[in-house]
Amino acid sequence: MMVMECGEDGGGPTNRHTAMNDATLRWQGRNTADLRWAAPVDLAKAVRIPKVSELIAADIRKQIICGIIPEGEFLPSQIQLVKHYGTSRSTIREAFRILESEQLISLVHAAGRGARVHGPNAEAVARLAGFALQLRGAHLSDLYQARLAVEPFAVRLVAAARRPKDIARLRAHLDGLIALVDAPSPSNVFRAAVAQFHSLLVELTGNPVLALLAAVLEGVVETHKTKPVRPVEPESGLGAAEGPGQKLAELKALKRLVDHMEAGDADGAELRLRRHLENGYLGWSADHDKTALVDVIGHHA
């Protein structure tokens, strides 16, 4: 009987003997394309069965993310969860440790309290992202380039939408920044307020993906900067006092940005913010090593 090889393009049939020989050769691993299938597989080792604690953590995680368990509420007691899941207290504790490592719960040791629920947040994502970026040898300059890909595009979207309420929020934030210019507060207070303004620019797009990306980038940068691993030199810019003139110049640039956005000038707004970020990066890199690696655990060179 004549049979067709699977995958033939109409090149004609072959006999069963030939087909079986070809199949035998393939399963013996002589065809390099199928070599990965030649060795026997121990399914018990190849397929990892989740632990009971992982399954319980996954069930609770799903309820938190879906809003079934609201943020701020407490999970049932460990004794109640033991009865609910039909498992041991040690398994519940292990599930708690998994969720705590993901910052979805925090353990309150006061009597009768237990585990408080926290919704997923950008800080937790930034923390993990920082570890991953440090492992991959990312540079601080890479983070600023990523900001250039996110923030100017976000500003273009907000300017094109031209919503009065968005402009009102931006101008209100600028008023708060002006109040900080002469305030007897450390420069890092002003810088934190400027960072919030940049976060607001992206938030106003209404795009949660862009907002999360921007928050994660900012979180990684701030975690790197605030690691107490070496004394900050006065000229380094991280701890140096900024004069009112420098602050006012930055606010003037941000005000012009908002003016472009209010006019619906998407091109002008995008270009204005891009130049602002580039100038800020040039000023920062003048006192810092552009090839410095992202460091969120405290091992600056």
C-alpha positions in Angstrom: 0.0 0.0 0.0 1.3 3.4 -0.9 1.3 6.2 1.8 2.2 9.9 1.7 4.9 11.3 4.0 3.6 13.9 6.4 4.8 17.4 5.2 5.3 16.4 1.6 4.5 19.2 -0.9 3.0 16.9 -3.5 6.4 15.4 -4.5 4.8 12.0 -4.9 4.1 9.0 -2.6 6.6 6.7 -1.1 6.1 3.1 0.1 5.4 2.2 3.7 8.8 0.5 4.1 10.6 3.8 3.2 8.4 5.8 5.5 8.9 3.5 8.4 12.7 3.5 7.9 12.7 7.3 7.8 10.7 7.4 11.0 13.0 4.9 12.7 16.1 7.0 11.8 14.4 10.1 13.2 13.4 8.6 16.5 16.9 7.1 16.9 18.2 10.7 16.8 20.1 10.4 13.5 18.2 13.4 12.1 19.7 16.4 13.9 16.4 18.3 13.6 14.8 15.8 15.9 17.8 15.0 18.1 16.1 16.7 21.1 13.5 13.9 21.1 16.0 11.0 21.1 16.6 10.8 24.9 14.0 9.3 27.1 12.2 11.8 29.4 11.4 11.3 33.1 8.1 13.1 33.3 8.3 13.2 37.1 11.3 15.4 36.7 10.4 17.3 33.5 6.9 18.4 34.8 7.1 20.2 38.1 4.0 19.8 40.2 3.2 23.0 42.2 3.4 22.7 45.9 0.2 23.1 47.9 1.4 26.4 49.4 2.0 27.8 45.9 -1.6 26.8 44.8 -3.0 28.5 47.9 -0.9 31.6 47.3 -2.1 31.7 43.7 -5.7 31.5 44.8 -5.4 34.3 47.3 -3.3 36.3 44.8 -6.1 36.0 42.2 -8.7 37.3 44.7 -6.5 40.3 45.6 -5.8 41.2 42.0 -9.4 40.8 41.0 -10.5 43.0 43.9 -12.5 40.3 45.6 -10.3 40.9 48.7 -10.1 44.8 48.9 -6.8 46.5 49.7 -6.4 47.2 53.4 -8.6 44.3 54.6 -7.2 41.4 56.6 -7.1 37.8 55.4 -8.9 35.2 57.5 -6.9 33.8 60.4 -4.5 31.0 59.7 -6.8 28.6 61.6 -9.7 29.6 59.3 -7.6 29.2 56.2 -6.4 25.7 57.4 -10.0 24.6 57.6 -10.9 26.3 54.3 -8.1 24.8 52.3 -7.9 21.5 54.2 -4.2 21.7 54.8 -1.7 22.3 57.6 -0.8 25.6 59.3 2.8 25.3 58.1 1.5 25.2 54.5 -0.6 28.4 55.1 2.5 30.1 56.6 4.5 29.2 53.5 1.8 30.6 51.3 1.9 33.8 53.4 5.6 34.0 52.9 5.2 33.8 49.1 2.6 36.6 49.1 4.6 38.7 51.5 7.7 38.5 49.2 5.4 39.8 46.4 4.3 42.6 48.7 0.7 41.6 48.3 0.3 41.2 52.1 2.1 42.4 55.2 2.0 40.4 58.4 0.7 42.4 61.4 1.9 40.7 64.6 -0.6 42.4 66.9 -2.9 39.9 68.5 -5.8 38.8 66.4 -4.7 40.8 63.3 -2.8 38.6 60.8 -2.1 39.5 57.2 -3.1 42.8 55.7 -3.8 43.0 52.0 -2.0 45.3 49.7 -2.9 45.9 46.0 -0.2 45.5 43.4 1.8 48.7 43.1 4.6 50.3 41.0 7.0 50.3 43.9 7.0 46.5 44.1 7.4 46.2 40.3 10.2 48.8 40.4 12.0 46.8 43.1 11.9 43.6 41.0 12.8 45.5 37.9 15.8 47.0 39.6 17.1 43.6 40.5 16.6 42.3 37.0 18.3 45.4 35.4 21.2 45.1 37.8 21.6 41.5 36.9 21.7 42.3 33.2 24.2 45.0 33.7 22.0 48.0 32.7 23.5 51.4 32.8 21.9 54.5 34.3 22.0 56.1 30.9 19.8 53.3 29.7 17.1 54.4 32.1 17.2 58.0 30.9 17.0 56.8 27.3 13.9 54.7 28.3 12.3 57.9 29.8 12.9 59.6 26.4 10.9 56.9 24.8 8.0 57.1 27.3 7.4 60.7 28.6 7.6 62.8 25.4 5.1 60.4 23.7 2.8 60.6 26.7 2.9 64.4 26.6 2.0 64.3 22.9 -1.1 62.2 23.8 -2.2 64.6 26.6 -1.7 67.7 24.4 -3.7 66.1 21.5 -6.5 65.3 23.9 -6.5 69.0 25.2 -8.7 68.4 28.2 -9.1 71.5 30.4 -9.1 69.5 33.6 -5.7 68.0 32.8 -4.2 71.4 32.2 -5.7 72.6 35.5 -4.1 69.8 37.4 -0.7 70.5 35.8 -0.9 74.2 36.6 -1.9 73.5 40.2 1.1 71.2 40.6 3.4 74.0 39.1 2.0 76.4 41.7 3.0 74.0 44.4 6.5 73.8 42.9 6.8 77.6 42.9 6.0 77.6 46.6 9.0 75.3 47.2 11.5 77.6 45.4 12.1 79.8 48.4 11.0 77.3 51.0 13.7 76.4 53.6 13.6 72.7 52.6 16.2 70.4 51.3 16.7 70.1 47.5 15.5 66.6 47.5 12.0 67.8 48.5 11.9 70.0 45.4 13.3 67.2 43.3 10.6 64.7 44.6 7.9 67.2 43.7 9.3 67.6 40.1 9.4 63.8 39.8 5.7 63.8 40.8 5.0 66.3 38.1 6.6 64.1 35.5 4.6 61.1 36.8 1.4 63.2 36.4 2.3 64.0 32.8 2.1 60.3 32.0 -0.8 59.5 34.3 -3.0 62.0 32.4 -2.7 59.9 29.3 -5.1 57.5 31.0 -2.9 54.7 29.7 -2.1 52.4 32.6 0.7 50.7 30.8 2.6 54.0 30.1 1.9 55.1 33.7 3.3 51.9 35.1 6.4 52.0 32.9 7.1 55.6 33.9 6.6 54.8 37.6 8.9 51.8 37.4 11.7 53.8 35.6 11.4 56.6 38.2 11.4 54.1 41.0 14.5 52.3 39.8 16.4 55.7 39.4 15.3 56.8 42.9 16.2 53.5 44.5 19.7 53.8 42.9 20.2 57.4 44.1 19.1 56.9 47.7 21.3 53.9 48.5 23.5 55.0 51.4 26.7 53.4 50.1 29.1 56.3 49.8 29.3 59.9 50.9 27.8 62.4 48.4 30.3 64.9 47.2 29.0 68.5 47.3 29.6 69.0 43.5 27.9 65.7 42.6 24.5 67.1 42.2 22.7 64.4 44.2 22.9 66.2 47.4 24.0 69.7 46.4 21.8 72.6 47.2 20.0 74.0 44.3 19.7 77.8 44.2 16.4 79.6 43.5 17.7 80.6 40.1 18.1 76.9 39.0 14.7 76.0 40.3 13.0 78.9 38.6 14.7 78.1 35.3 13.4 74.6 35.4 9.9 75.8 36.3 10.0 78.2 33.4 10.7 75.3 31.1 7.9 73.2 32.6 5.4 76.2 32.3 6.2 76.5 28.6 5.6 72.8 28.2 2.1 73.2 29.8 1.5 76.2 27.5 2.1 74.0 24.4 -0.2 71.4 25.9 -3.0 73.9 26.6 -2.8 75.1 23.0 -3.1 71.6 21.7 0.4 71.8 20.2 1.3 68.1 20.4 4.5 68.5 18.3 5.7 71.5 20.3 4.9 69.8 23.6 6.7 66.6 22.7 9.8 68.5 21.4 9.8 70.8 24.5 9.8 67.9 27.0 12.4 65.9 25.0 14.8 68.9 25.1 14.1 69.4 28.8 14.9 65.7 29.5 18.0 65.8 27.3 19.3 69.0 29.0 18.6 67.5 32.4 20.5 64.4 31.5 23.5 66.4 30.2 23.6 68.4 33.4 23.4 65.2 35.5 26.0 63.3 33.5 28.5 66.1 33.7 29.0 65.1 37.4 28.4 61.3 37.0 29.8 58.4 35.1 27.4 57.7 32.2 28.5 54.1 32.2 27.7 53.5 35.8 25.7 50.3 36.3 22.2 50.4 37.9 22.7 49.4 41.5 19.7 48.9 43.8 21.3 46.8 46.5 24.2 48.9 47.5 27.4 47.9 45.6 28.4 51.0 43.9 31.9 50.8 42.4 
